[in-house]
Amino acid sequence: SRTQILEGAWGYDATIEDERTVNVHIRRLREKVELEPSQPALILTVPGIGYRLVA
């Protein structure tokens, strides 16, 4: 989940505003690694769960 990413990567408790930070970073990662960022194949959003890296 976004909260787990924030706590694991940055080491602090997350707030709703902080969770949007994860959205921005995921979008930027997709722009760098995906062939078509608007249709991701490597970094997937899993509704209700978080994200999944397909490698």
WONOR-V949686 format. One line per field, one symbol per residue. phi: phi as a letter, one per 20 degrees, with the letter a starting at -180 (. if undefined). psi: psi as a letter, one per 20 degrees, with the letter a starting at -180 (. if undefined). burial: + if it has 24 or more other C-alpha atoms within 12 Angstrom, else -. Layout:
BEGIN
phi = ???
psi = ???
burial = ???
END
This chain:
BEGIN
phi = .gffffffedmbfedgffffgfgffffffffedefcgfcfcdddedgmdqccedc
psi = rgghgghghikrpqrghhhhhggghgghgghhiqhnhimqigoqpopigcqppo.
burial = -++-++---------------+---++--+---------+--+-------+----
END
